[in-house]
């Protein structure tokens, strides 16, 4: 509970970067709108509008990059010239780092919910299960934050850590086959299915929509397991880095 004492300070700290926060909201809305015009009237063989599937995929795609603002804040406050000032404040730096994680993940989740609201009430997308969609968005948001922090704590050069976070997001988009089909072999089959958080998220929502909760929970639990394992790795690296 001690981490909650720094959340207010962290939220105010994040709001100072309101231009970045607005860009993270406006850009996805523009892209979803453009896709809605391109796919207007197009439906699948089963009669489902293509924009429904595209909107779901895009919302999860944006979650892959949700940890960028968290890694930026932690780096600027704890590893640059601001370090001495932050260490002089009357709270533990580890608690402050956790509060940044919480606020960053909550912002990513809020962004996903806003995109769901926009796509349904403006673009006409029908979401069959809001609660399940929000749960999967939450898993993706937390996973992205953890992965980005692992890069921040394990790489000395922050610019390289930023590039790695971009490679993380883009690689899983490509391996999911959203740009073009992947070759059929063991490597691409694994990272295009159970080894890919993007495809796990998309397929989990699909399974729940097909009234297959067992399949949906199975894929969601793979994401949860990855979060738990990577969280432990992040803690070990973070303690060494922050001290």
C-alpha positions as CSV (number, residue, x, y, z in Angstrom):
1,X,0.0,0.0,0.0
2,X,2.9,2.3,0.5
3,X,3.3,2.7,-3.3
4,X,-0.1,4.5,-3.3
5,X,1.4,7.4,-1.5
6,X,3.5,8.3,-4.5
7,X,0.8,7.7,-7.2
8,X,-0.6,11.3,-6.9
9,X,2.9,12.8,-7.4
10,X,3.5,10.4,-10.3
11,X,0.2,11.2,-12.0
12,X,1.0,14.9,-11.8
13,X,4.4,14.2,-13.2
14,X,2.9,12.4,-16.2
15,X,0.4,15.1,-16.9
16,X,3.2,17.5,-17.5
17,X,3.9,15.5,-20.7
18,X,0.3,16.2,-21.8
19,X,1.4,16.6,-25.5
20,X,2.9,13.1,-25.5
21,X,-0.2,11.7,-23.8
22,X,-2.5,13.4,-26.4
23,X,-0.4,12.1,-29.3
24,X,-0.7,8.6,-27.9
25,X,-4.5,9.1,-27.9
26,X,-5.0,11.0,-31.2
27,X,-2.8,8.9,-33.4
28,X,-4.6,5.7,-32.8
29,X,-8.0,7.4,-33.3
30,X,-6.8,8.8,-36.6
31,X,-5.6,5.4,-37.8
32,X,-8.8,3.7,-36.8
33,X,-10.8,6.3,-38.6
34,X,-8.7,5.9,-41.8
35,X,-9.1,2.1,-41.7
36,X,-12.9,2.5,-41.2
37,X,-13.1,4.5,-44.5
38,X,-10.9,2.1,-46.3
39,X,-12.9,-1.0,-45.1
40,X,-16.3,0.7,-45.3
41,X,-18.9,-1.9,-46.3
42,X,-16.4,-4.8,-46.6
43,X,-17.4,-7.9,-44.8
44,X,-16.0,-11.4,-44.2
45,X,-17.4,-14.6,-45.7
46,X,-19.5,-15.0,-42.5
47,X,-20.9,-11.4,-42.9
48,X,-18.8,-9.8,-40.1
49,X,-17.5,-6.3,-41.0
50,X,-13.7,-6.2,-41.5
51,X,-13.5,-3.1,-39.4
52,X,-14.5,-5.1,-36.3
53,X,-11.5,-7.4,-36.7
54,X,-9.2,-4.5,-37.7
55,X,-10.2,-2.4,-34.7
56,X,-9.6,-5.2,-32.3
57,X,-6.2,-5.9,-33.8
58,X,-5.2,-2.2,-33.8
59,X,-6.2,-1.7,-30.2
60,X,-3.9,-4.5,-29.1
61,X,-1.1,-3.3,-31.4
62,X,-1.1,0.0,-29.7
63,X,-0.8,-1.8,-26.3
64,X,2.5,-3.3,-27.5
65,X,4.1,0.2,-27.4
66,X,2.3,1.4,-24.2
67,X,5.4,0.9,-22.0
68,X,7.4,3.6,-23.8
69,X,6.2,6.5,-21.6
70,X,7.0,4.4,-18.4
71,X,10.6,3.7,-19.5
72,X,11.1,7.3,-20.4
73,X,9.9,8.6,-17.1
74,X,11.9,6.2,-15.0
75,X,15.0,6.9,-17.1
76,X,14.6,10.7,-16.9
77,X,13.9,10.7,-13.1
78,X,16.2,7.9,-11.8
79,X,19.1,7.7,-14.3
80,X,19.8,11.2,-15.5
81,X,20.7,14.6,-13.9
82,X,17.4,14.4,-12.0
83,X,18.7,11.4,-10.1
84,X,20.1,13.4,-7.2
85,X,17.0,15.5,-6.8
86,X,14.7,12.4,-6.8
87,X,16.9,10.6,-4.3
88,X,16.7,13.6,-2.0
89,X,12.9,13.4,-1.8
90,X,11.3,11.6,1.3
91,X,10.2,8.4,-0.4
92,X,11.8,5.2,-1.6
93,X,12.8,5.3,-5.2
94,X,11.6,1.7,-5.7
95,X,8.1,2.8,-4.6
96,X,8.2,5.7,-7.0
97,X,9.2,3.3,-9.8
98,X,6.3,1.1,-9.0
99,X,3.9,4.1,-9.0
100,X,5.2,5.0,-12.5
101,X,4.5,1.5,-13.6
102,X,1.0,1.6,-12.2
103,X,0.1,5.0,-13.7
104,X,1.6,4.0,-17.1
105,X,-0.3,0.8,-17.2
106,X,-3.5,2.5,-16.2
107,X,-3.1,5.1,-18.9
108,X,-2.6,2.4,-21.5
109,X,-5.7,0.6,-20.3
110,X,-7.7,3.8,-20.3
111,X,-6.4,4.5,-23.9
112,X,-7.7,1.0,-24.9
113,X,-11.1,1.7,-23.4
114,X,-11.4,5.1,-25.1
115,X,-10.6,3.4,-28.4
116,X,-13.3,0.8,-27.8
117,X,-15.8,3.5,-27.0
118,X,-14.8,5.6,-30.0
119,X,-14.8,2.6,-32.4
120,X,-18.3,1.5,-31.2
121,X,-20.1,4.8,-31.0
122,X,-18.4,6.5,-33.9
123,X,-17.3,3.8,-36.3
124,X,-20.0,1.3,-35.5
125,X,-17.9,-1.6,-34.2
126,X,-19.8,-4.1,-32.1
127,X,-17.9,-5.4,-29.0
128,X,-19.4,-8.7,-27.8
129,X,-17.8,-8.8,-24.4
130,X,-16.5,-5.5,-23.0
131,X,-15.2,-6.9,-19.7
132,X,-13.2,-9.7,-21.4
133,X,-11.7,-7.2,-23.9
134,X,-10.7,-4.8,-21.1
135,X,-9.1,-7.7,-19.2
136,X,-7.0,-8.7,-22.2
137,X,-6.1,-5.0,-22.8
138,X,-5.0,-4.9,-19.1
139,X,-2.7,-7.9,-19.5
140,X,-1.2,-6.5,-22.7
141,X,-0.6,-3.1,-21.0
142,X,1.1,-4.6,-18.0
143,X,3.2,-6.9,-20.2
144,X,4.4,-4.0,-22.3
145,X,5.4,-2.0,-19.3
146,X,7.4,-4.9,-17.8
147,X,9.2,-5.7,-21.1
148,X,10.1,-2.0,-21.6
149,X,11.5,-1.8,-18.1
150,X,13.5,-4.9,-18.6
151,X,15.1,-3.2,-21.6
152,X,15.7,0.0,-19.5
153,X,17.3,-1.9,-16.6
154,X,19.4,-4.3,-18.7
155,X,20.9,-1.9,-21.3
156,X,23.3,0.9,-20.4
157,X,22.4,3.1,-23.4
158,X,18.9,4.3,-23.1
159,X,18.6,5.0,-26.9
160,X,19.3,1.3,-27.5
161,X,16.7,0.4,-24.9
162,X,14.2,2.6,-26.8
163,X,15.0,0.9,-30.1
164,X,14.7,-2.5,-28.5
165,X,11.2,-1.6,-27.3
166,X,10.3,-0.6,-30.8
167,X,11.7,-3.9,-32.2
168,X,9.6,-5.8,-29.6
169,X,6.4,-4.2,-30.8
170,X,7.1,-4.3,-34.5
171,X,8.5,-7.8,-34.5
172,X,5.3,-9.3,-32.9
173,X,3.1,-7.3,-35.4
174,X,5.1,-8.8,-38.3
175,X,5.2,-12.3,-36.8
176,X,1.4,-12.1,-36.3
177,X,1.0,-11.9,-40.0
178,X,-0.7,-8.5,-40.0
179,X,1.6,-7.1,-42.7
180,X,2.1,-10.3,-44.8
181,X,1.8,-14.1,-44.3
182,X,4.7,-15.7,-42.5
183,X,6.6,-18.8,-43.8
184,X,5.3,-22.1,-42.5
185,X,7.9,-23.7,-40.1
186,X,8.3,-24.3,-36.4
187,X,9.8,-21.0,-35.5
188,X,7.2,-18.8,-37.3
189,X,4.3,-21.0,-36.3
190,X,5.3,-20.6,-32.6
191,X,5.9,-16.9,-32.7
192,X,2.8,-16.4,-34.8
193,X,0.6,-18.2,-32.2
194,X,1.4,-19.1,-28.6
195,X,4.7,-17.3,-28.5
196,X,3.2,-14.0,-29.6
197,X,1.3,-11.8,-27.1
198,X,-0.5,-10.0,-29.9
199,X,-2.0,-13.2,-31.4
200,X,-2.7,-14.6,-28.0
201,X,-4.8,-11.5,-27.2
202,X,-6.6,-11.5,-30.5
203,X,-7.4,-15.2,-30.4
204,X,-8.5,-15.1,-26.8
205,X,-11.1,-12.4,-27.6
206,X,-12.1,-14.4,-30.7
207,X,-12.6,-17.6,-28.6
208,X,-14.7,-15.8,-26.0
209,X,-16.8,-14.4,-28.8
210,X,-17.3,-17.9,-30.1
211,X,-18.6,-19.0,-26.7
212,X,-15.4,-21.0,-26.0
213,X,-14.4,-19.7,-22.5
214,X,-11.9,-22.6,-22.0
215,X,-9.9,-21.6,-25.0
216,X,-10.1,-17.9,-24.2
217,X,-8.9,-18.5,-20.6
218,X,-6.1,-20.8,-21.8
219,X,-4.6,-18.1,-24.0
220,X,-5.1,-15.4,-21.5
221,X,-3.4,-17.5,-18.8
222,X,-0.4,-17.8,-21.1
223,X,-0.1,-14.0,-21.1
224,X,-0.5,-14.0,-17.3
225,X,2.2,-16.6,-16.9
226,X,4.5,-14.5,-19.1
227,X,3.8,-11.4,-17.0
228,X,4.6,-13.3,-13.7
229,X,7.9,-14.6,-15.0
230,X,9.0,-11.4,-16.6
231,X,8.0,-9.4,-13.5
232,X,10.4,-11.5,-11.5
233,X,13.2,-10.8,-14.0
234,X,12.3,-7.1,-14.0
235,X,12.5,-7.0,-10.1
236,X,16.0,-8.6,-10.1
237,X,17.3,-6.2,-12.8
238,X,15.6,-3.2,-11.2
239,X,17.1,-3.8,-7.8
240,X,20.5,-4.1,-9.3
241,X,20.0,-0.9,-11.3
242,X,18.2,1.3,-8.8
243,X,19.7,-0.1,-5.7
